[in-house]
């Protein structure tokens, strides 16, 4: 069996987090959601968000392929 080695780039780390908002009114046009710099967010919130991201990545890893 042949083996191919590749170097993978790490995931991009964002500079900010985006606040979830409800849908806006159509007549107001596109409104971007508020965002917060990483240093404005409590560390425990970032840790929880990172765990959620890790769990999502691993869930996709374990999904059966089409």
FINU-799706 format. One line per 2 residues: number of its first residue (from 1); their letters; for each residue x, y, z of N, C-alpha, C, O. Coordinates in Angstrom, 3 decimals, decimal comma. Atoms other than C-alpha are relative to their C-alpha. Layout:
<sites>
NUM	A	X/Y/Z/X/Y/Z/X/Y/Z/X/Y/Z  ...
</sites>
This chain:
<sites>
1	XX	0,845/-1,181/0,000/0,000/0,000/0,000/0,891/1,244/0,000/1,884/1,310/0,725  -0,742/-1,266/0,070/1,265/3,485/-0,887/-0,457/0,934/1,102/-1,597/0,878/1,563
3	XX	0,316/-0,974/-1,041/1,392/6,235/1,656/0,395/1,383/-0,488/1,453/1,561/-1,092  -0,285/-1,367/0,401/1,210/9,966/1,033/0,035/0,860/1,252/-0,904/0,843/2,048
5	XX	-0,114/-0,884/-1,163/2,424/12,450/3,621/-0,216/1,433/-0,458/0,342/1,881/-1,460  0,253/-1,408/0,293/1,136/15,991/3,627/0,060/0,783/1,297/-0,157/0,238/2,379
7	XX	0,003/-0,864/-1,168/1,487/18,912/5,970/-1,290/0,806/-0,034/-1,559/1,504/-1,012  1,270/-0,702/-0,065/-1,868/20,331/7,049/0,159/1,346/0,691/0,912/1,485/1,656
9	XX	0,005/-1,315/-0,639/-2,434/23,972/7,868/-0,935/-0,056/1,201/-1,977/-0,707/1,128  0,900/-0,032/-1,153/-3,933/24,607/11,318/-1,254/0,815/-0,320/-1,262/1,613/-1,257
11	XX	1,224/-0,784/0,164/-7,460/26,000/11,616/0,312/1,481/0,191/1,176/1,842/0,989  -0,140/-1,448/-0,194/-7,709/29,774/11,270/-0,602/0,388/1,344/-1,678/-0,082/1,715
13	XX	0,494/-0,504/-1,283/-8,107/31,518/14,610/-0,582/1,388/-0,246/0,118/2,279/-0,728  0,603/-1,318/0,248/-10,570/34,411/14,447/0,540/1,052/0,963/1,110/0,729/2,005
15	XX	-0,400/-1,115/-0,850/-9,820/37,840/15,892/-1,161/0,514/0,845/-0,976/1,339/1,740  1,181/-0,479/-0,707/-13,364/38,333/17,147/-1,070/-1,084/-0,009/-0,974/-2,050/-0,766
17	XX	1,174/0,872/0,006/-16,619/36,535/17,967/-1,204/0,857/-0,391/-1,245/2,057/-0,121  1,167/-0,712/0,510/-19,963/37,464/16,428/-1,220/-0,340/0,851/-1,473/-1,503/1,164
19	XX	1,207/0,181/-0,808/-23,122/37,956/18,444/-1,116/-0,564/-0,875/-1,314/-0,121/-2,007  1,167/0,520/0,706/-26,137/35,883/17,402/-1,129/1,015/0,123/-1,388/1,549/1,201
21	XX	1,133/-0,911/-0,010/-29,062/38,064/16,420/-1,139/-0,622/-0,788/-0,926/-1,524/-1,599  1,155/0,474/0,752/-32,551/37,447/15,119/-0,013/0,614/-1,388/0,784/1,500/-1,698
23	XX	0,089/-0,562/1,342/-33,569/38,142/11,555/-0,464/1,449/0,048/-1,317/1,814/0,858  0,374/-1,411/0,060/-33,847/41,805/10,684/-1,176/0,221/-0,943/-1,628/-0,708/-1,612
25	XX	1,089/-0,353/0,904/-36,586/43,575/8,792/0,565/0,200/-1,399/1,624/0,804/-1,570  -0,463/-0,066/1,383/-36,252/43,344/5,039/0,260/1,446/-0,440/1,245/1,715/-1,129
27	XX	-0,137/-1,382/0,444/-36,721/47,088/4,544/1,235/0,684/0,590/1,665/1,722/0,088  -1,209/-0,587/-0,601/-33,702/47,784/6,802/1,258/-0,429/-0,734/2,336/0,108/-0,479
29	XX	-1,157/0,485/0,741/-31,409/45,902/4,415/0,894/-0,865/0,875/0,547/-1,203/2,006  -0,932/0,862/-0,734/-28,431/43,827/5,477/0,632/0,767/1,157/1,169/1,859/0,971
31	XX	-0,637/-0,570/-1,188/-27,229/44,593/8,994/0,982/-1,037/0,544/0,583/-2,161/0,848  -0,957/0,954/-0,563/-24,035/42,958/10,224/-0,219/-0,107/1,504/-0,573/0,867/2,169
33	XX	0,172/0,235/-1,433/-24,211/41,424/13,676/1,148/0,625/0,785/2,266/0,720/0,278  -1,084/-0,535/-0,828/-22,245/43,007/16,515/1,096/-1,047/0,228/0,812/-2,241/0,323
35	XX	-1,110/0,918/-0,266/-18,805/41,494/17,094/0,816/0,531/1,174/0,784/1,719/1,495  -0,800/-0,330/-1,180/-16,459/41,440/20,074/1,410/-0,540/-0,190/1,595/-1,684/-0,604
37	XX	-1,390/0,422/0,040/-12,678/41,298/20,146/0,208/-1,116/1,022/-0,471/-1,157/2,048  -0,244/1,135/-0,901/-11,298/38,155/21,791/0,279/0,449/1,431/-0,140/-0,212/2,380
39	XX	-0,342/-0,424/-1,360/-9,976/40,143/24,742/-1,181/0,641/0,733/-1,060/0,977/1,911  1,204/-0,505/-0,649/-13,502/41,464/25,446/-0,886/-1,123/0,539/-1,822/-0,872/1,298
41	XX	0,822/1,151/-0,372/-14,913/37,967/25,966/0,664/-0,718/1,174/1,872/-0,952/1,145  -0,602/0,714/-1,140/-14,419/36,182/29,318/0,644/-1,315/-0,440/0,133/-2,015/-1,315
43	XX	-0,755/1,203/0,367/-11,895/33,350/29,134/-0,843/-1,263/0,091/-0,743/-2,135/-0,772  0,809/1,224/-0,149/-14,377/30,751/30,407/-1,004/-0,146/-1,143/-1,363/-1,265/-1,511
45	XX	0,908/0,061/1,160/-16,745/31,662/27,541/0,772/-0,499/-1,222/0,269/-1,334/-1,973  -0,819/0,457/1,126/-13,944/31,211/24,992/0,334/-1,483/0,120/0,320/-2,207/-0,875
47	XX	-0,302/1,425/-0,215/-13,009/27,851/26,540/-1,209/-0,848/-0,363/-1,068/-1,882/-1,016  1,225/0,739/0,334/-16,628/26,690/26,259/-0,234/-0,014/-1,510/-0,624/-1,038/-2,070
49	XX	0,171/-0,063/1,451/-16,794/27,875/22,640/1,010/-0,901/-0,716/0,675/-1,533/-1,718  -1,028/0,869/0,591/-13,540/26,047/21,836/-0,375/-1,469/0,164/-0,169/-2,267/-0,751
51	XX	0,441/1,385/-0,220/-14,902/22,833/23,375/-1,125/-0,353/-0,960/-1,138/-1,442/-1,534  1,104/0,217/0,933/-18,067/23,174/21,310/0,527/-0,196/-1,422/0,042/-1,062/-2,150
53	XX	-0,612/0,125/1,320/-15,933/23,657/18,171/0,689/-1,353/-0,146/0,520/-2,032/-1,158  -0,693/1,291/0,032/-13,776/20,622/19,001/-0,994/-1,143/-0,116/-0,798/-2,061/-0,912
55	XX	1,027/1,041/0,058/-16,863/18,487/19,615/-0,627/-0,081/-1,390/-0,877/-1,177/-1,892  0,593/-0,026/1,343/-18,338/19,578/16,259/0,948/-0,588/-1,041/0,526/-1,342/-1,918
57	XX	-0,994/0,530/0,936/-15,118/18,807/14,383/0,083/-1,519/0,131/0,082/-2,225/-0,878  -0,113/1,435/-0,209/-14,852/15,345/15,940/-1,277/-0,728/-0,405/-1,211/-1,866/-0,868
59	XX	1,245/0,608/0,439/-18,525/14,637/15,259/0,016/-0,187/-1,526/-0,408/-1,221/-2,040  -0,105/0,119/1,452/-17,907/15,351/11,572/1,010/-1,073/-0,383/0,823/-1,770/-1,380
61	XX	-1,020/1,021/0,268/-14,834/13,121/11,684/-0,619/-1,402/0,092/-0,265/-2,293/-0,679  0,584/1,316/-0,231/-16,946/10,219/12,938/-1,226/-0,283/-0,876/-1,766/-1,389/-0,843
63	XX	1,163/0,209/0,890/-19,780/10,725/10,386/0,373/-0,939/-1,125/1,486/-0,894/-1,648  -0,292/0,854/1,163/-20,067/8,071/7,726/0,077/0,831/-1,282/-0,639/1,820/-1,440
65	XX	-0,163/-0,708/1,285/-18,970/9,202/4,272/-1,087/-0,458/-0,960/-1,602/-1,572/-0,864  1,014/0,340/1,020/-21,404/9,295/1,365/0,550/-1,028/-0,959/-0,146/-1,443/-1,886
</sites>
